[in-house]
Amino acid sequence: MRRTRLRPVSARRSKQLREYSKLRKSYLETHPYCEICIGEKKEKTKAEDIHHRQGRQHSKLNDSSLWLAVCRDCHNTIHNNPKWAYEKGYLLYR
C-alpha cells in the first residue's frame, strides 16, 4: 500500500504565506524604524521583524492593522514580558 506524504503546510496557508511575504516587505519599507523604540526610548532603531499583536491565526496573519514594525530586542521584550506588553497595547487578547 502506497502512502501519501502529509503536507507540512496546507495549500490555503501556503497561499496566505506568499501574500504575507509581499505585505511584510512593503510594511517594513513604509515603517523602517522600530515603533516601540521611537515611542518608548525616543531613538530610531531599524525594524527587522513584524510583531502580530493578536497572533497569526487565520486571516490575522495578513491584517496589517494588527502589526507593529519592531527590532529584534523589542520583539523579544514583548514576548518575555507579556504583562507589560498587554498594558502597553503591544499584545491584544485573542
Jmol script that loads the backbone (N, CA, C; Angstrom):
load data "model"
ATOM      1  N   MET A   1       0.846  -1.169   0.000  1.00  0.00           N
ATOM      2  CA  MET A   1       0.000   0.000   0.000  1.00  0.00           C
ATOM      3  C   MET A   1       0.895   1.237   0.000  1.00  0.00           C
ATOM      4  N   ARG A   2       0.617   2.120  -0.914  1.00  0.00           N
ATOM      5  CA  ARG A   2       1.399   3.332  -1.031  1.00  0.00           C
ATOM      6  C   ARG A   2       0.795   4.426  -0.157  1.00  0.00           C
ATOM      7  N   ARG A   3       1.643   5.100   0.576  1.00  0.00           N
ATOM      8  CA  ARG A   3       1.171   6.149   1.469  1.00  0.00           C
ATOM      9  C   ARG A   3       1.536   7.513   0.906  1.00  0.00           C
ATOM     10  N   THR A   4       0.612   8.428   1.041  1.00  0.00           N
ATOM     11  CA  THR A   4       0.855   9.785   0.596  1.00  0.00           C
ATOM     12  C   THR A   4       1.389  10.601   1.757  1.00  0.00           C
ATOM     13  N   ARG A   5       2.400  11.363   1.468  1.00  0.00           N
ATOM     14  CA  ARG A   5       3.024  12.202   2.491  1.00  0.00           C
ATOM     15  C   ARG A   5       2.081  13.349   2.869  1.00  0.00           C
ATOM     16  N   LEU A   6       2.000  13.645   4.159  1.00  0.00           N
ATOM     17  CA  LEU A   6       1.201  14.781   4.614  1.00  0.00           C
ATOM     18  C   LEU A   6       1.916  16.079   4.288  1.00  0.00           C
ATOM     19  N   ARG A   7       1.174  17.061   3.847  1.00  0.00           N
ATOM     20  CA  ARG A   7       1.762  18.366   3.569  1.00  0.00           C
ATOM     21  C   ARG A   7       2.090  19.069   4.880  1.00  0.00           C
ATOM     22  N   PRO A   8       3.278  19.648   4.987  1.00  0.00           N
ATOM     23  CA  PRO A   8       3.610  20.376   6.213  1.00  0.00           C
ATOM     24  C   PRO A   8       2.778  21.652   6.343  1.00  0.00           C
ATOM     25  N   VAL A   9       2.374  22.225   5.203  1.00  0.00           N
ATOM     26  CA  VAL A   9       1.557  23.434   5.191  1.00  0.00           C
ATOM     27  C   VAL A   9       0.452  23.227   4.163  1.00  0.00           C
ATOM     28  N   SER A  10      -0.781  23.546   4.520  1.00  0.00           N
ATOM     29  CA  SER A  10      -1.887  23.362   3.593  1.00  0.00           C
ATOM     30  C   SER A  10      -1.759  24.312   2.409  1.00  0.00           C
ATOM     31  N   ALA A  11      -2.437  24.010   1.340  1.00  0.00           N
ATOM     32  CA  ALA A  11      -2.404  24.857   0.146  1.00  0.00           C
ATOM     33  C   ALA A  11      -2.938  26.248   0.471  1.00  0.00           C
ATOM     34  N   ARG A  12      -3.980  26.306   1.281  1.00  0.00           N
ATOM     35  CA  ARG A  12      -4.569  27.587   1.665  1.00  0.00           C
ATOM     36  C   ARG A  12      -3.582  28.433   2.478  1.00  0.00           C
ATOM     37  N   ARG A  13      -2.932  27.806   3.449  1.00  0.00           N
ATOM     38  CA  ARG A  13      -1.972  28.532   4.286  1.00  0.00           C
ATOM     39  C   ARG A  13      -0.751  28.936   3.462  1.00  0.00           C
ATOM     40  N   SER A  14      -0.354  28.109   2.541  1.00  0.00           N
ATOM     41  CA  SER A  14       0.768  28.419   1.673  1.00  0.00           C
ATOM     42  C   SER A  14       0.482  29.681   0.856  1.00  0.00           C
ATOM     43  N   LYS A  15      -0.733  29.801   0.373  1.00  0.00           N
ATOM     44  CA  LYS A  15      -1.134  30.995  -0.373  1.00  0.00           C
ATOM     45  C   LYS A  15      -1.098  32.223   0.542  1.00  0.00           C
ATOM     46  N   GLN A  16      -1.591  32.079   1.779  1.00  0.00           N
ATOM     47  CA  GLN A  16      -1.551  33.183   2.741  1.00  0.00           C
ATOM     48  C   GLN A  16      -0.113  33.599   3.037  1.00  0.00           C
ATOM     49  N   LEU A  17       0.782  32.637   3.165  1.00  0.00           N
ATOM     50  CA  LEU A  17       2.182  32.932   3.474  1.00  0.00           C
ATOM     51  C   LEU A  17       2.881  33.653   2.322  1.00  0.00           C
ATOM     52  N   ARG A  18       2.542  33.306   1.088  1.00  0.00           N
ATOM     53  CA  ARG A  18       3.107  34.022  -0.065  1.00  0.00           C
ATOM     54  C   ARG A  18       2.648  35.475  -0.062  1.00  0.00           C
ATOM     55  N   GLU A  19       1.376  35.681   0.222  1.00  0.00           N
ATOM     56  CA  GLU A  19       0.838  37.042   0.293  1.00  0.00           C
ATOM     57  C   GLU A  19       1.475  37.800   1.462  1.00  0.00           C
ATOM     58  N   TYR A  20       1.637  37.127   2.599  1.00  0.00           N
ATOM     59  CA  TYR A  20       2.244  37.740   3.772  1.00  0.00           C
ATOM     60  C   TYR A  20       3.660  38.228   3.475  1.00  0.00           C
ATOM     61  N   SER A  21       4.411  37.426   2.743  1.00  0.00           N
ATOM     62  CA  SER A  21       5.784  37.794   2.406  1.00  0.00           C
ATOM     63  C   SER A  21       5.831  39.128   1.660  1.00  0.00           C
ATOM     64  N   LYS A  22       4.932  39.322   0.723  1.00  0.00           N
ATOM     65  CA  LYS A  22       4.867  40.582  -0.033  1.00  0.00           C
ATOM     66  C   LYS A  22       4.418  41.740   0.855  1.00  0.00           C
ATOM     67  N   LEU A  23       3.376  41.506   1.655  1.00  0.00           N
ATOM     68  CA  LEU A  23       2.860  42.550   2.542  1.00  0.00           C
ATOM     69  C   LEU A  23       3.893  42.950   3.597  1.00  0.00           C
ATOM     70  N   ARG A  24       4.611  41.974   4.125  1.00  0.00           N
ATOM     71  CA  ARG A  24       5.639  42.224   5.138  1.00  0.00           C
ATOM     72  C   ARG A  24       6.731  43.125   4.594  1.00  0.00           C
ATOM     73  N   LYS A  25       7.196  42.811   3.405  1.00  0.00           N
ATOM     74  CA  LYS A  25       8.253  43.615   2.770  1.00  0.00           C
ATOM     75  C   LYS A  25       7.787  45.050   2.572  1.00  0.00           C
ATOM     76  N   SER A  26       6.579  45.209   2.089  1.00  0.00           N
ATOM     77  CA  SER A  26       6.019  46.539   1.870  1.00  0.00           C
ATOM     78  C   SER A  26       5.859  47.300   3.182  1.00  0.00           C
ATOM     79  N   TYR A  27       5.380  46.617   4.218  1.00  0.00           N
ATOM     80  CA  TYR A  27       5.165  47.256   5.522  1.00  0.00           C
ATOM     81  C   TYR A  27       6.485  47.728   6.120  1.00  0.00           C
ATOM     82  N   LEU A  28       7.526  46.904   6.004  1.00  0.00           N
ATOM     83  CA  LEU A  28       8.823  47.289   6.553  1.00  0.00           C
ATOM     84  C   LEU A  28       9.467  48.431   5.757  1.00  0.00           C
ATOM     85  N   GLU A  29       9.115  48.558   4.483  1.00  0.00           N
ATOM     86  CA  GLU A  29       9.606  49.698   3.694  1.00  0.00           C
ATOM     87  C   GLU A  29       8.933  50.990   4.138  1.00  0.00           C
ATOM     88  N   THR A  30       7.653  50.915   4.483  1.00  0.00           N
ATOM     89  CA  THR A  30       6.931  52.121   4.915  1.00  0.00           C
ATOM     90  C   THR A  30       7.119  52.419   6.396  1.00  0.00           C
ATOM     91  N   HIS A  31       7.538  51.430   7.173  1.00  0.00           N
ATOM     92  CA  HIS A  31       7.811  51.592   8.604  1.00  0.00           C
ATOM     93  C   HIS A  31       9.233  51.093   8.876  1.00  0.00           C
ATOM     94  N   PRO A  32      10.261  51.854   8.483  1.00  0.00           N
ATOM     95  CA  PRO A  32      11.639  51.348   8.576  1.00  0.00           C
ATOM     96  C   PRO A  32      12.215  51.304   9.992  1.00  0.00           C
ATOM     97  N   TYR A  33      11.580  51.998  10.943  1.00  0.00           N
ATOM     98  CA  TYR A  33      12.123  52.060  12.305  1.00  0.00           C
ATOM     99  C   TYR A  33      11.192  51.372  13.291  1.00  0.00           C
ATOM    100  N   CYS A  34      11.788  50.849  14.341  1.00  0.00           N
ATOM    101  CA  CYS A  34      11.044  50.155  15.386  1.00  0.00           C
ATOM    102  C   CYS A  34      10.031  51.112  16.019  1.00  0.00           C
ATOM    103  N   GLU A  35       8.775  50.722  15.987  1.00  0.00           N
ATOM    104  CA  GLU A  35       7.709  51.572  16.514  1.00  0.00           C
ATOM    105  C   GLU A  35       7.744  51.660  18.036  1.00  0.00           C
ATOM    106  N   ILE A  36       8.340  50.706  18.692  1.00  0.00           N
ATOM    107  CA  ILE A  36       8.440  50.734  20.150  1.00  0.00           C
ATOM    108  C   ILE A  36       9.603  51.622  20.579  1.00  0.00           C
ATOM    109  N   CYS A  37      10.739  51.471  19.918  1.00  0.00           N
ATOM    110  CA  CYS A  37      11.906  52.310  20.259  1.00  0.00           C
ATOM    111  C   CYS A  37      11.584  53.797  20.063  1.00  0.00           C
ATOM    112  N   ILE A  38      10.876  54.126  19.001  1.00  0.00           N
ATOM    113  CA  ILE A  38      10.519  55.524  18.745  1.00  0.00           C
ATOM    114  C   ILE A  38       9.615  56.042  19.858  1.00  0.00           C
ATOM    115  N   GLY A  39       8.628  55.245  20.275  1.00  0.00           N
ATOM    116  CA  GLY A  39       7.681  55.674  21.296  1.00  0.00           C
ATOM    117  C   GLY A  39       8.207  55.619  22.712  1.00  0.00           C
ATOM    118  N   GLU A  40       8.917  54.554  23.058  1.00  0.00           N
ATOM    119  CA  GLU A  40       9.367  54.338  24.439  1.00  0.00           C
ATOM    120  C   GLU A  40      10.737  54.968  24.712  1.00  0.00           C
ATOM    121  N   LYS A  41      11.693  54.696  23.828  1.00  0.00           N
ATOM    122  CA  LYS A  41      13.070  55.089  24.086  1.00  0.00           C
ATOM    123  C   LYS A  41      13.466  56.380  23.373  1.00  0.00           C
ATOM    124  N   LYS A  42      12.598  56.874  22.478  1.00  0.00           N
ATOM    125  CA  LYS A  42      12.864  58.090  21.699  1.00  0.00           C
ATOM    126  C   LYS A  42      14.132  57.963  20.859  1.00  0.00           C
ATOM    127  N   GLU A  43      14.355  56.787  20.295  1.00  0.00           N
ATOM    128  CA  GLU A  43      15.508  56.588  19.424  1.00  0.00           C
ATOM    129  C   GLU A  43      15.062  55.810  18.188  1.00  0.00           C
ATOM    130  N   LYS A  44      15.827  55.938  17.112  1.00  0.00           N
ATOM    131  CA  LYS A  44      15.492  55.253  15.867  1.00  0.00           C
ATOM    132  C   LYS A  44      16.363  54.011  15.718  1.00  0.00           C
ATOM    133  N   THR A  45      15.726  52.857  15.792  1.00  0.00           N
ATOM    134  CA  THR A  45      16.380  51.578  15.595  1.00  0.00           C
ATOM    135  C   THR A  45      15.730  50.919  14.392  1.00  0.00           C
ATOM    136  N   LYS A  46      16.517  50.319  13.534  1.00  0.00           N
ATOM    137  CA  LYS A  46      15.983  49.687  12.331  1.00  0.00           C
ATOM    138  C   LYS A  46      15.052  48.528  12.694  1.00  0.00           C
ATOM    139  N   ALA A  47      13.878  48.530  12.089  1.00  0.00           N
ATOM    140  CA  ALA A  47      12.908  47.448  12.308  1.00  0.00           C
ATOM    141  C   ALA A  47      13.307  46.239  11.467  1.00  0.00           C
ATOM    142  N   GLU A  48      13.296  45.073  12.073  1.00  0.00           N
ATOM    143  CA  GLU A  48      13.657  43.835  11.389  1.00  0.00           C
ATOM    144  C   GLU A  48      12.503  42.852  11.335  1.00  0.00           C
ATOM    145  N   ASP A  49      11.590  42.948  12.289  1.00  0.00           N
ATOM    146  CA  ASP A  49      10.514  41.971  12.427  1.00  0.00           C
ATOM    147  C   ASP A  49       9.152  42.643  12.340  1.00  0.00           C
ATOM    148  N   ILE A  50       8.163  41.812  12.075  1.00  0.00           N
ATOM    149  CA  ILE A  50       6.765  42.216  12.185  1.00  0.00           C
ATOM    150  C   ILE A  50       6.212  41.499  13.403  1.00  0.00           C
ATOM    151  N   HIS A  51       5.682  42.272  14.343  1.00  0.00           N
ATOM    152  CA  HIS A  51       5.045  41.674  15.516  1.00  0.00           C
ATOM    153  C   HIS A  51       3.541  41.676  15.277  1.00  0.00           C
ATOM    154  N   HIS A  52       2.928  40.517  15.412  1.00  0.00           N
ATOM    155  CA  HIS A  52       1.474  40.373  15.263  1.00  0.00           C
ATOM    156  C   HIS A  52       0.859  40.514  16.655  1.00  0.00           C
ATOM    157  N   ARG A  53       0.183  41.627  16.899  1.00  0.00           N
ATOM    158  CA  ARG A  53      -0.320  41.921  18.244  1.00  0.00           C
ATOM    159  C   ARG A  53      -1.388  40.945  18.710  1.00  0.00           C
ATOM    160  N   GLN A  54      -2.081  40.296  17.784  1.00  0.00           N
ATOM    161  CA  GLN A  54      -3.165  39.403  18.181  1.00  0.00           C
ATOM    162  C   GLN A  54      -2.963  37.985  17.628  1.00  0.00           C
ATOM    163  N   GLY A  55      -1.746  37.624  17.358  1.00  0.00           N
ATOM    164  CA  GLY A  55      -1.463  36.288  16.834  1.00  0.00           C
ATOM    165  C   GLY A  55      -1.509  36.247  15.318  1.00  0.00           C
ATOM    166  N   ARG A  56      -1.242  35.059  14.761  1.00  0.00           N
ATOM    167  CA  ARG A  56      -1.176  34.914  13.311  1.00  0.00           C
ATOM    168  C   ARG A  56      -2.177  33.897  12.780  1.00  0.00           C
ATOM    169  N   GLN A  57      -3.191  33.559  13.551  1.00  0.00           N
ATOM    170  CA  GLN A  57      -4.157  32.559  13.127  1.00  0.00           C
ATOM    171  C   GLN A  57      -5.052  33.117  12.020  1.00  0.00           C
ATOM    172  N   HIS A  58      -5.423  32.244  11.130  1.00  0.00           N
ATOM    173  CA  HIS A  58      -6.398  32.516  10.075  1.00  0.00           C
ATOM    174  C   HIS A  58      -6.072  33.806   9.322  1.00  0.00           C
ATOM    175  N   SER A  59      -7.025  34.710   9.214  1.00  0.00           N
ATOM    176  CA  SER A  59      -6.834  35.929   8.422  1.00  0.00           C
ATOM    177  C   SER A  59      -6.012  36.987   9.166  1.00  0.00           C
ATOM    178  N   LYS A  60      -5.734  36.776  10.452  1.00  0.00           N
ATOM    179  CA  LYS A  60      -4.944  37.748  11.218  1.00  0.00           C
ATOM    180  C   LYS A  60      -3.503  37.822  10.728  1.00  0.00           C
ATOM    181  N   LEU A  61      -3.049  36.803  10.032  1.00  0.00           N
ATOM    182  CA  LEU A  61      -1.693  36.791   9.504  1.00  0.00           C
ATOM    183  C   LEU A  61      -1.455  37.995   8.599  1.00  0.00           C
ATOM    184  N   ASN A  62      -2.419  38.322   7.759  1.00  0.00           N
ATOM    185  CA  ASN A  62      -2.244  39.382   6.773  1.00  0.00           C
ATOM    186  C   ASN A  62      -3.003  40.662   7.102  1.00  0.00           C
ATOM    187  N   ASP A  63      -3.465  40.810   8.326  1.00  0.00           N
ATOM    188  CA  ASP A  63      -4.173  42.024   8.742  1.00  0.00           C
ATOM    189  C   ASP A  63      -3.168  43.027   9.293  1.00  0.00           C
ATOM    190  N   SER A  64      -2.739  43.957   8.444  1.00  0.00           N
ATOM    191  CA  SER A  64      -1.672  44.890   8.833  1.00  0.00           C
ATOM    192  C   SER A  64      -2.102  45.880   9.910  1.00  0.00           C
ATOM    193  N   SER A  65      -3.393  45.970  10.214  1.00  0.00           N
ATOM    194  CA  SER A  65      -3.824  46.858  11.298  1.00  0.00           C
ATOM    195  C   SER A  65      -3.405  46.294  12.665  1.00  0.00           C
ATOM    196  N   LEU A  66      -3.016  45.023  12.708  1.00  0.00           N
ATOM    197  CA  LEU A  66      -2.589  44.377  13.947  1.00  0.00           C
ATOM    198  C   LEU A  66      -1.073  44.220  14.027  1.00  0.00           C
ATOM    199  N   TRP A  67      -0.345  44.829  13.108  1.00  0.00           N
ATOM    200  CA  TRP A  67       1.102  44.669  13.037  1.00  0.00           C
ATOM    201  C   TRP A  67       1.834  45.813  13.713  1.00  0.00           C
ATOM    202  N   LEU A  68       3.043  45.513  14.167  1.00  0.00           N
ATOM    203  CA  LEU A  68       3.999  46.516  14.625  1.00  0.00           C
ATOM    204  C   LEU A  68       5.344  46.180  13.997  1.00  0.00           C
ATOM    205  N   ALA A  69       6.020  47.190  13.453  1.00  0.00           N
ATOM    206  CA  ALA A  69       7.382  47.004  12.968  1.00  0.00           C
ATOM    207  C   ALA A  69       8.295  47.159  14.183  1.00  0.00           C
ATOM    208  N   VAL A  70       9.071  46.131  14.485  1.00  0.00           N
ATOM    209  CA  VAL A  70       9.897  46.151  15.696  1.00  0.00           C
ATOM    210  C   VAL A  70      11.306  45.630  15.417  1.00  0.00           C
ATOM    211  N   CYS A  71      12.245  46.055  16.266  1.00  0.00           N
ATOM    212  CA  CYS A  71      13.596  45.497  16.217  1.00  0.00           C
ATOM    213  C   CYS A  71      13.573  44.164  16.980  1.00  0.00           C
ATOM    214  N   ARG A  72      14.608  43.386  16.835  1.00  0.00           N
ATOM    215  CA  ARG A  72      14.668  42.072  17.477  1.00  0.00           C
ATOM    216  C   ARG A  72      14.621  42.185  18.999  1.00  0.00           C
ATOM    217  N   ASP A  73      15.320  43.182  19.578  1.00  0.00           N
ATOM    218  CA  ASP A  73      15.323  43.339  21.031  1.00  0.00           C
ATOM    219  C   ASP A  73      13.921  43.628  21.571  1.00  0.00           C
ATOM    220  N   CYS A  74      13.204  44.526  20.916  1.00  0.00           N
ATOM    221  CA  CYS A  74      11.847  44.859  21.369  1.00  0.00           C
ATOM    222  C   CYS A  74      10.905  43.680  21.183  1.00  0.00           C
ATOM    223  N   HIS A  75      11.076  42.925  20.098  1.00  0.00           N
ATOM    224  CA  HIS A  75      10.233  41.757  19.868  1.00  0.00           C
ATOM    225  C   HIS A  75      10.429  40.742  20.987  1.00  0.00           C
ATOM    226  N   ASN A  76      11.680  40.522  21.376  1.00  0.00           N
ATOM    227  CA  ASN A  76      11.959  39.609  22.489  1.00  0.00           C
ATOM    228  C   ASN A  76      11.382  40.148  23.798  1.00  0.00           C
ATOM    229  N   THR A  77      11.485  41.447  24.016  1.00  0.00           N
ATOM    230  CA  THR A  77      10.949  42.063  25.235  1.00  0.00           C
ATOM    231  C   THR A  77       9.441  41.869  25.328  1.00  0.00           C
ATOM    232  N   ILE A  78       8.747  42.041  24.211  1.00  0.00           N
ATOM    233  CA  ILE A  78       7.287  41.854  24.185  1.00  0.00           C
ATOM    234  C   ILE A  78       6.926  40.443  24.626  1.00  0.00           C
ATOM    235  N   HIS A  79       7.600  39.447  24.063  1.00  0.00           N
ATOM    236  CA  HIS A  79       7.243  38.061  24.357  1.00  0.00           C
ATOM    237  C   HIS A  79       7.773  37.581  25.704  1.00  0.00           C
ATOM    238  N   ASN A  80       8.813  38.207  26.204  1.00  0.00           N
ATOM    239  CA  ASN A  80       9.344  37.826  27.516  1.00  0.00           C
ATOM    240  C   ASN A  80       8.633  38.521  28.671  1.00  0.00           C
ATOM    241  N   ASN A  81       7.897  39.604  28.382  1.00  0.00           N
ATOM    242  CA  ASN A  81       7.180  40.371  29.411  1.00  0.00           C
ATOM    243  C   ASN A  81       5.740  40.613  28.980  1.00  0.00           C
ATOM    244  N   PRO A  82       4.923  39.567  28.900  1.00  0.00           N
ATOM    245  CA  PRO A  82       3.570  39.736  28.374  1.00  0.00           C
ATOM    246  C   PRO A  82       2.689  40.676  29.188  1.00  0.00           C
ATOM    247  N   LYS A  83       2.848  40.712  30.503  1.00  0.00           N
ATOM    248  CA  LYS A  83       2.020  41.607  31.321  1.00  0.00           C
ATOM    249  C   LYS A  83       2.256  43.056  30.904  1.00  0.00           C
ATOM    250  N   TRP A  84       3.512  43.451  30.785  1.00  0.00           N
ATOM    251  CA  TRP A  84       3.881  44.796  30.339  1.00  0.00           C
ATOM    252  C   TRP A  84       3.350  45.055  28.927  1.00  0.00           C
ATOM    253  N   ALA A  85       3.489  44.063  28.040  1.00  0.00           N
ATOM    254  CA  ALA A  85       3.062  44.221  26.644  1.00  0.00           C
ATOM    255  C   ALA A  85       1.549  44.401  26.532  1.00  0.00           C
ATOM    256  N   TYR A  86       0.776  43.671  27.344  1.00  0.00           N
ATOM    257  CA  TYR A  86      -0.679  43.847  27.336  1.00  0.00           C
ATOM    258  C   TYR A  86      -1.053  45.238  27.857  1.00  0.00           C
ATOM    259  N   GLU A  87      -0.361  45.699  28.883  1.00  0.00           N
ATOM    260  CA  GLU A  87      -0.646  47.031  29.439  1.00  0.00           C
ATOM    261  C   GLU A  87      -0.379  48.133  28.417  1.00  0.00           C
ATOM    262  N   LYS A  88       0.685  47.979  27.637  1.00  0.00           N
ATOM    263  CA  LYS A  88       1.070  48.973  26.644  1.00  0.00           C
ATOM    264  C   LYS A  88       0.300  48.834  25.332  1.00  0.00           C
ATOM    265  N   GLY A  89      -0.395  47.725  25.144  1.00  0.00           N
ATOM    266  CA  GLY A  89      -1.137  47.501  23.911  1.00  0.00           C
ATOM    267  C   GLY A  89      -0.328  46.833  22.807  1.00  0.00           C
ATOM    268  N   TYR A  90       0.850  46.317  23.160  1.00  0.00           N
ATOM    269  CA  TYR A  90       1.676  45.623  22.174  1.00  0.00           C
ATOM    270  C   TYR A  90       1.210  44.192  21.952  1.00  0.00           C
ATOM    271  N   LEU A  91       0.443  43.663  22.882  1.00  0.00           N
ATOM    272  CA  LEU A  91      -0.252  42.389  22.739  1.00  0.00           C
ATOM    273  C   LEU A  91      -1.731  42.640  22.984  1.00  0.00           C
ATOM    274  N   LEU A  92      -2.579  41.979  22.212  1.00  0.00           N
ATOM    275  CA  LEU A  92      -4.027  42.104  22.380  1.00  0.00           C
ATOM    276  C   LEU A  92      -4.591  40.723  22.657  1.00  0.00           C
ATOM    277  N   TYR A  93      -5.624  40.679  23.456  1.00  0.00           N
ATOM    278  CA  TYR A  93      -6.280  39.402  23.749  1.00  0.00           C
ATOM    279  C   TYR A  93      -6.977  38.896  22.503  1.00  0.00           C
ATOM    280  N   ARG A  94      -6.915  37.582  22.313  1.00  0.00           N
ATOM    281  CA  ARG A  94      -7.486  36.968  21.114  1.00  0.00           C
ATOM    282  C   ARG A  94      -8.925  36.828  21.284  1.00  0.00           C
TER     283      ARG A  94
END
end "model"
wireframe off; spacefill off
backbone 0.3
color backbone group
